[in-house]
Amino acid sequence: MSDQSPYEKIGVSEDASFDEIQEARNRLLEKYGGESNSREVIEAAYDAILMERLRMRQEGKIKVPERIRFPEMRVRSIPQAGLTPNQQAPEWLQRSLDRPTLTDVLLPGVCYLGLGAISLFYPGDTEQVLQLALVVGVGVGVYFLNRKEGKFGRAVLFTLVSLIIGLIAGGLIAGWILPLLLPLINLTANQFSTLLTFILIWLVSSFLR
């Protein structure tokens, strides 16, 4: 067997492709893998073929696949899960969005839940109660936004914008949704706007930075 060429030891022809050589080598290793001498002969023949192919490549006689010249490239890159660059959110939105902890969501949520309950059920002059609740709600929003990033001006701006949007949107929506809710719960337009504003400020204070 020592007089055989490396190709004969592997069991392939000299013009065999790399895949054919590798398959023949793997078959022999499976068959004789338990015999150390046979395994050494197979691996030595395989290495000799690779070296000859590299030499021929350097001489310009053949084109060697990249996986022969650089075996480490055989490891397949695992595609990363997630969004492709074209599917990702705009950069300005990524900078503004936060990944809050459960505490960052629950604490302001409890505050606004309490303010919402007061706005709905507190007896007396409803309008004054709503105004006071909105003032407290703005303060809560500013506090929790500033607590996360330490940017007071940004916290005030985001909270005031949320207040304005909530009141305007609540007033517009109340006109057509309140008639549907009246059989279930007695709400005024101002109460509805206040509740919607609290929800919006809670979302901003929890999920924006």
C-alpha angles and dihedrals in degrees: 000000000000090000091058121101119244089255091055091048090054091041101239136111123256092251093052117131122247091253091053091049092049093048091050091049092050092050091052092047090052090049100042101019092117093057110078095200093051091046091053091050092050094048092045091051091047092050090048091054091050092050091049092049090050091050091050089049091053089051090052094243097121140010112243118208116247092244090063095048093042109027092178087069090069089083106097117231111241111231110240116242118236139057124338116236090261091053097049121107118259115279094244090054092048089052091051099044120085133201099223126200119239089259092054089056101039101045097058089036091059091047093052092043089057093046090049091052091050091050091053105039109022109115122227132045101004096194094057091046091052092049092049091046091052092051091051090045091054090050091050091050093049091047096052095043092048090044091062101044106013092231105129097178092051090047092052092047095050093045094049092047089051090050093052095045091046094051094045094045091044092053092050096046096042092068095067103024100048095066087058093050099044094086088055105035134004108237132163121218091251092052091050092049091049093052092048090049091052091052092050094047090048091053092048095047091047104040105028127072 
